[in-house]
Amino acid sequence: MKKLLLMTAALVATTGVFARKVKIQVDMTGQTISSNGVHVAGNFQTGNANLPNWNPGGIKLSTANGMVRDTIVDLDGGKVYEFKFINGNQWSENESVPAISQVGGGNNNRWVWIGEGTDTLVLPAIKFGGSAPVGQYAVRLKVDMALTASVDANGVYVAGNFQGWTPGITRLINYTGDGKFESTVYQVIAYTGMDTLNYKFLNGNAWGKDESVPSECAVDNNRRTILGMADKNLDAVCYAKCGVCKIVPKYNITFNVDVESICGVDSVDVAGGLLDGSWGDGNKMTRVGTTNKWTGSQANLDSGATVQFKYRYYKNGVRNWEQIASSSGNREIKLTSNTTLDANCFNTFTNCSPRPANQTVTFKVDLSNVTPNGNQYVVLDYLGDAKSSAIRMSPMAGFPQVYMTTVNDVCNGTVYWYFMNGDSSIEDNKEKFADTADRACTKPNGVGGFNREFVRTSGNPQTLYYYFSSCKTSTTSVTETANISENIRLYPNPASAYTVIEFNDNAATHQVQVIDLAGRVIRSFDNHKYNTLRIDRDELTSGVYFVNVKNNLNQTGSVKLIIE
């Protein structure tokens, strides 16, 4: 294999730019040399004011060896020079430069980067009008740094078997012509006689700064390769990737949330996997005037990305995560444009209902399905963490395994809570809800567990009574009202596009039927496991309907619905 010659040469770290001796050569093999001699013309005055600038007869090359002609000039290092050879001393006698060797973009001059140094830089003897020295071929290597966070101050390099795998001698330049360096694409022209070229790019001039070539396009121990002995003007490959750089548009997203259902919120933030704050610190939000709505924005998120996120409120120094009923347990939005989200109610995907008047709630737990372990507690989310918000429960008279407590002035529109069997500072004493079929009364708590949910719809006293770690209501409870109509709420009502049913009857499942005045069943929902149910208008024409409900406790109720 023939030794490779490079258009760029070794760079020596120095301070400042200074003149360097550069030997320029051309091989006139196959040409009839003009009686006026062979010349080189270029923008050499940019590096030496004493040299002619684009003068076809200004710099004559002398006979060096056979058909090779050369000259030595002093040029400042750290610059790109454009030039052409002339077989004579008139512009009509200049060479036609092959596309692979041109600056490009309509500029058909040759170009060369002159690095700084104190030695004489010898440029290869390229054939007049050709792309490479005799017996060799040219390879134009290009790398796009568009997706790289920053380009190393020492520049972009390539190392390979064609130059001895030396990391700091073959520099690529993002030259675009006319003295400008504006592209994200860095390139160099190499000359070689090898039939296989192995190489990799470096963002810097030392090993450790080299790219990690993806396995899909890597060969020979994490390297790139080229086969075949022919000129190759390669497309720009994206640094550390297999294909071209795809610049992904960036979009902004504005988050909005309504905490109307929660009393005494100190602050709100939003946290998510693609946000600056990620799932840790989160991004702080700002209250909208004197309302219970909060807003915050995040800029420069990748288009097409699916952003998963949750809102969190803070009260008395305690952080409370949203409890979202979705497959991922998070909110999600796929960005296709700048997006402003609706101010959904905290913990829901719907608007907030007006918060009802404060309410007295009695919590009861039946421990007949477990072994009592010391004291029993109910933990209310809005009062703080488990330690500060745990309320000790007392045995219920006549039922030795039933414990109860009454909380006055419950304010939150939606209350999340759970029971603890034993010391409230021990996490293992918390309800587990291990049976997936028995979680209809719960929502994920955002950190891997489950909390019970109570959506308040009135200020009337309420009793919540369950078996421990279960959504099953206890048989030892006081007799429930057979008609649960007062525990069913429809909003909006009258409705034009949809209505939402809220259930507040402590049941695990509901059967719902929408019946018209003729007694026909227009819509039916069986075994519904959530506290709310949305009914879209669809085929419901304007008029009066009845929404009949039956729960798993065999309690029934009916509410009139008006469709506008």
ChimeraX attribute file (.defattr): number of C-alpha atoms within 10 A of each C-alpha:
attribute: neighborCount
match mode: 1-to-1
recipient: residues
	/A:1	9
	/A:2	12
	/A:3	13
	/A:4	17
	/A:5	22
	/A:6	22
	/A:7	20
	/A:8	22
	/A:9	20
	/A:10	17
	/A:11	18
	/A:12	13
	/A:13	10
	/A:14	10
	/A:15	7
	/A:16	9
	/A:17	15
	/A:18	16
	/A:19	16
	/A:20	22
	/A:21	18
	/A:22	19
	/A:23	16
	/A:24	18
	/A:25	25
	/A:26	26
	/A:27	23
	/A:28	21
	/A:29	14
	/A:30	9
	/A:31	12
	/A:32	8
	/A:33	14
	/A:34	12
	/A:35	9
	/A:36	12
	/A:37	16
	/A:38	25
	/A:39	26
	/A:40	25
	/A:41	23
	/A:42	22
	/A:43	19
	/A:44	22
	/A:45	15
	/A:46	16
	/A:47	21
	/A:48	16
	/A:49	10
	/A:50	10
	/A:51	19
	/A:52	16
	/A:53	17
	/A:54	18
	/A:55	17
	/A:56	24
	/A:57	19
	/A:58	15
	/A:59	22
	/A:60	20
	/A:61	20
	/A:62	15
	/A:63	14
	/A:64	13
	/A:65	9
	/A:66	9
	/A:67	14
	/A:68	18
	/A:69	20
	/A:70	21
	/A:71	17
	/A:72	17
	/A:73	15
	/A:74	17
	/A:75	24
	/A:76	23
	/A:77	21
	/A:78	18
	/A:79	17
	/A:80	22
	/A:81	22
	/A:82	21
	/A:83	18
	/A:84	23
	/A:85	28
	/A:86	27
	/A:87	24
	/A:88	20
	/A:89	23
	/A:90	13
	/A:91	16
	/A:92	10
	/A:93	15
	/A:94	20
	/A:95	15
	/A:96	15
	/A:97	18
	/A:98	14
	/A:99	16
	/A:100	20
	/A:101	22
	/A:102	20
	/A:103	19
	/A:104	15
	/A:105	8
	/A:106	9
	/A:107	13
	/A:108	19
	/A:109	21
	/A:110	20
	/A:111	21
	/A:112	20
	/A:113	19
	/A:114	24
	/A:115	24
	/A:116	24
	/A:117	21
	/A:118	14
	/A:119	11
	/A:120	13
	/A:121	19
	/A:122	18
	/A:123	19
	/A:124	20
	/A:125	19
	/A:126	21
	/A:127	21
	/A:128	24
	/A:129	19
	/A:130	20
	/A:131	22
	/A:132	28
	/A:133	20
	/A:134	14
	/A:135	10
	/A:136	21
	/A:137	19
	/A:138	24
	/A:139	23
	/A:140	17
	/A:141	20
	/A:142	23
	/A:143	29
	/A:144	22
	/A:145	22
	/A:146	17
	/A:147	15
	/A:148	14
	/A:149	7
	/A:150	9
	/A:151	14
	/A:152	13
	/A:153	9
	/A:154	13
	/A:155	16
	/A:156	25
	/A:157	26
	/A:158	27
	/A:159	24
	/A:160	18
	/A:161	15
	/A:162	22
	/A:163	18
	/A:164	10
	/A:165	16
	/A:166	17
	/A:167	23
	/A:168	21
	/A:169	20
	/A:170	26
	/A:171	28
	/A:172	22
	/A:173	23
	/A:174	20
	/A:175	23
	/A:176	17
	/A:177	20
	/A:178	12
	/A:179	13
	/A:180	10
	/A:181	14
	/A:182	10
	/A:183	13
	/A:184	19
	/A:185	21
	/A:186	21
	/A:187	21
	/A:188	24
	/A:189	24
	/A:190	22
	/A:191	24
	/A:192	25
	/A:193	21
	/A:194	20
	/A:195	12
	/A:196	15
	/A:197	18
	/A:198	19
	/A:199	20
	/A:200	23
	/A:201	27
	/A:202	26
	/A:203	23
	/A:204	21
	/A:205	24
	/A:206	15
	/A:207	14
	/A:208	11
	/A:209	15
	/A:210	20
	/A:211	18
	/A:212	16
	/A:213	19
	/A:214	14
	/A:215	12
	/A:216	8
	/A:217	13
	/A:218	17
	/A:219	14
	/A:220	9
	/A:221	8
	/A:222	16
	/A:223	20
	/A:224	18
	/A:225	16
	/A:226	14
	/A:227	11
	/A:228	11
	/A:229	16
	/A:230	14
	/A:231	16
	/A:232	17
	/A:233	15
	/A:234	14
	/A:235	14
	/A:236	19
	/A:237	17
	/A:238	20
	/A:239	25
	/A:240	20
	/A:241	19
	/A:242	15
	/A:243	13
	/A:244	14
	/A:245	17
	/A:246	9
	/A:247	9
	/A:248	12
	/A:249	12
	/A:250	16
	/A:251	18
	/A:252	18
	/A:253	19
	/A:254	14
	/A:255	21
	/A:256	23
	/A:257	29
	/A:258	25
	/A:259	24
	/A:260	21
	/A:261	21
	/A:262	19
	/A:263	16
	/A:264	16
	/A:265	14
	/A:266	11
	/A:267	17
	/A:268	25
	/A:269	23
	/A:270	28
	/A:271	21
	/A:272	21
	/A:273	15
	/A:274	16
	/A:275	19
	/A:276	15
	/A:277	16
	/A:278	15
	/A:279	16
	/A:280	11
	/A:281	12
	/A:282	20
	/A:283	20
	/A:284	17
	/A:285	21
	/A:286	14
	/A:287	16
	/A:288	13
	/A:289	8
	/A:290	7
	/A:291	10
	/A:292	17
	/A:293	20
	/A:294	22
	/A:295	20
	/A:296	19
	/A:297	17
	/A:298	16
	/A:299	13
	/A:300	12
	/A:301	20
	/A:302	19
	/A:303	16
	/A:304	15
	/A:305	15
	/A:306	16
	/A:307	18
	/A:308	19
	/A:309	22
	/A:310	23
	/A:311	28
	/A:312	24
	/A:313	22
	/A:314	17
	/A:315	19
	/A:316	13
	/A:317	11
	/A:318	14
	/A:319	16
	/A:320	18
	/A:321	20
	/A:322	22
	/A:323	26
	/A:324	20
	/A:325	17
	/A:326	12
	/A:327	7
	/A:328	9
	/A:329	19
	/A:330	19
	/A:331	21
	/A:332	14
	/A:333	14
	/A:334	13
	/A:335	18
	/A:336	15
	/A:337	14
	/A:338	14
	/A:339	15
	/A:340	14
	/A:341	12
	/A:342	14
	/A:343	18
	/A:344	17
	/A:345	20
	/A:346	26
	/A:347	23
	/A:348	16
	/A:349	15
	/A:350	14
	/A:351	14
	/A:352	18
	/A:353	14
	/A:354	10
	/A:355	19
	/A:356	16
	/A:357	15
	/A:358	17
	/A:359	20
	/A:360	16
	/A:361	18
	/A:362	15
	/A:363	21
	/A:364	27
	/A:365	30
	/A:366	27
	/A:367	20
	/A:368	14
	/A:369	11
	/A:370	12
	/A:371	9
	/A:372	15
	/A:373	12
	/A:374	8
	/A:375	15
	/A:376	24
	/A:377	27
	/A:378	24
	/A:379	23
	/A:380	21
	/A:381	24
	/A:382	25
	/A:383	16
	/A:384	18
	/A:385	18
	/A:386	20
	/A:387	13
	/A:388	13
	/A:389	17
	/A:390	23
	/A:391	21
	/A:392	18
	/A:393	20
	/A:394	16
	/A:395	17
	/A:396	15
	/A:397	10
	/A:398	8
	/A:399	12
	/A:400	12
	/A:401	16
	/A:402	25
	/A:403	22
	/A:404	22
	/A:405	18
	/A:406	15
	/A:407	12
	/A:408	11
	/A:409	11
	/A:410	18
	/A:411	20
	/A:412	23
	/A:413	23
	/A:414	21
	/A:415	18
	/A:416	19
	/A:417	20
	/A:418	23
	/A:419	28
	/A:420	29
	/A:421	23
	/A:422	18
	/A:423	18
	/A:424	23
	/A:425	14
	/A:426	12
	/A:427	11
	/A:428	12
	/A:429	16
	/A:430	24
	/A:431	18
	/A:432	16
	/A:433	18
	/A:434	12
	/A:435	9
	/A:436	7
	/A:437	9
	/A:438	15
	/A:439	21
	/A:440	19
	/A:441	20
	/A:442	25
	/A:443	21
	/A:444	20
	/A:445	20
	/A:446	17
	/A:447	10
	/A:448	7
	/A:449	15
	/A:450	23
	/A:451	25
	/A:452	23
	/A:453	20
	/A:454	20
	/A:455	18
	/A:456	25
	/A:457	21
	/A:458	17
	/A:459	16
	/A:460	12
	/A:461	12
	/A:462	17
	/A:463	18
	/A:464	17
	/A:465	23
	/A:466	23
	/A:467	19
	/A:468	25
	/A:469	25
	/A:470	24
	/A:471	21
	/A:472	20
	/A:473	19
	/A:474	19
	/A:475	11
	/A:476	12
	/A:477	16
	/A:478	9
	/A:479	7
	/A:480	11
	/A:481	11
	/A:482	11
	/A:483	14
	/A:484	19
	/A:485	19
	/A:486	15
	/A:487	15
	/A:488	19
	/A:489	18
	/A:490	20
	/A:491	14
	/A:492	16
	/A:493	15
	/A:494	16
	/A:495	17
	/A:496	15
	/A:497	13
	/A:498	16
	/A:499	21
	/A:500	17
	/A:501	18
	/A:502	19
	/A:503	27
	/A:504	21
	/A:505	23
	/A:506	22
	/A:507	22
	/A:508	23
	/A:509	20
	/A:510	24
	/A:511	16
	/A:512	22
	/A:513	19
	/A:514	22
	/A:515	19
	/A:516	18
	/A:517	10
	/A:518	7
	/A:519	10
	/A:520	11
	/A:521	15
	/A:522	12
	/A:523	14
	/A:524	12
	/A:525	13
	/A:526	12
	/A:527	13
	/A:528	15
	/A:529	17
	/A:530	19
	/A:531	21
	/A:532	17
	/A:533	17
	/A:534	13
	/A:535	16
	/A:536	13
	/A:537	15
	/A:538	8
	/A:539	8
	/A:540	19
	/A:541	13
	/A:542	12
	/A:543	12
	/A:544	15
	/A:545	22
	/A:546	17
	/A:547	21
	/A:548	19
	/A:549	22
	/A:550	20
	/A:551	21
	/A:552	14
	/A:553	16
	/A:554	11
	/A:555	17
	/A:556	18
	/A:557	17
	/A:558	18
	/A:559	18
	/A:560	14
	/A:561	21
	/A:562	17
	/A:563	18
	/A:564	14
